[in-house]
Amino acid sequence: MRDSIDDLIGKKVMNKIGVLIGTVKDSLKDDQTGKPITILVEPSTGFVNKFYKIDEKGNILFPYDTITTVKNAVIVEELRP
């Protein structure tokens, strides 16, 4: 079963090959339904972002429907241009 969005806050975020991307900082929810649509990830120190969309505060944005949770981590799809 997928964790609730609030349970994801503070979890480490990795890609499928185990590269640490950062930590879940927050989420964006649909105004009408309240369902999560995007997670905001604070990048790890030294992480070089080549593929991911970022917001004005430097957070990496991932669509909520593309993540998987495993124990204490969030696994994201590797995006390619």
C-alpha positions as CSV (number, residue, x, y, z in Angstrom):
1,M,0.0,0.0,0.0
2,R,1.3,3.5,-0.9
3,D,2.2,5.8,2.0
4,S,0.1,8.9,2.5
5,I,1.7,12.1,1.1
6,D,2.3,13.4,4.6
7,D,4.2,10.2,5.5
8,L,6.6,10.9,2.6
9,I,7.9,14.2,4.1
10,G,11.5,13.7,5.2
11,K,12.1,10.4,3.3
12,K,15.2,10.0,1.1
13,V,14.6,10.0,-2.7
14,M,16.6,7.8,-5.0
15,N,16.5,6.8,-8.6
16,K,16.1,3.1,-9.6
17,I,19.8,2.5,-9.6
18,G,20.2,3.8,-6.0
19,V,21.6,7.3,-6.6
20,L,20.5,9.6,-3.8
21,I,18.7,12.6,-5.2
22,G,17.5,14.3,-2.1
23,T,14.7,14.4,0.6
24,V,11.0,14.9,0.2
25,K,10.3,18.4,1.4
26,D,6.6,19.0,0.5
27,S,3.9,18.2,-2.1
28,L,1.6,20.0,-4.4
29,K,-2.1,19.0,-4.3
30,D,-5.0,19.5,-6.7
31,D,-7.1,22.4,-5.4
32,Q,-10.4,20.7,-6.1
33,T,-9.7,17.1,-5.1
34,G,-6.9,17.4,-2.6
35,K,-5.0,14.6,-4.3
36,P,-1.3,14.9,-4.5
37,I,0.0,15.7,-8.0
38,T,3.7,16.6,-7.4
39,I,6.3,16.0,-4.7
40,L,9.0,18.6,-4.0
41,V,12.4,17.2,-3.3
42,E,15.3,19.2,-1.7
43,P,18.4,18.1,-3.6
44,S,21.2,16.4,-1.7
45,T,24.5,18.3,-1.3
46,G,26.6,17.7,-4.4
47,F,23.7,16.3,-6.5
48,V,24.1,17.4,-10.1
49,N,20.7,17.9,-11.7
50,K,20.8,17.1,-15.4
51,F,17.3,15.9,-16.1
52,Y,14.8,17.0,-13.6
53,K,12.4,20.0,-13.5
54,I,13.0,22.4,-10.6
55,D,10.9,25.2,-9.1
56,E,12.0,28.8,-8.2
57,K,13.3,27.6,-4.8
58,G,15.6,25.0,-6.3
59,N,13.4,22.0,-5.4
60,I,13.2,19.1,-7.8
61,L,9.6,18.3,-9.0
62,F,8.4,14.8,-9.5
63,P,4.9,13.7,-10.6
64,Y,3.3,11.9,-7.7
65,D,2.0,9.1,-9.9
66,T,5.6,8.2,-11.0
67,I,7.0,7.4,-7.6
68,T,7.2,4.2,-5.6
69,T,7.8,3.9,-1.9
70,V,10.0,1.2,-0.4
71,K,10.4,1.1,3.4
72,N,12.0,4.5,4.3
73,A,12.8,5.6,0.7
74,V,11.0,7.0,-2.3
75,I,12.0,5.7,-5.7
76,V,11.6,7.9,-8.8
77,E,11.6,7.2,-12.5
78,E,14.8,8.3,-14.2
79,L,13.7,11.1,-16.6
80,R,15.6,11.6,-19.9
81,P,15.3,14.6,-22.2
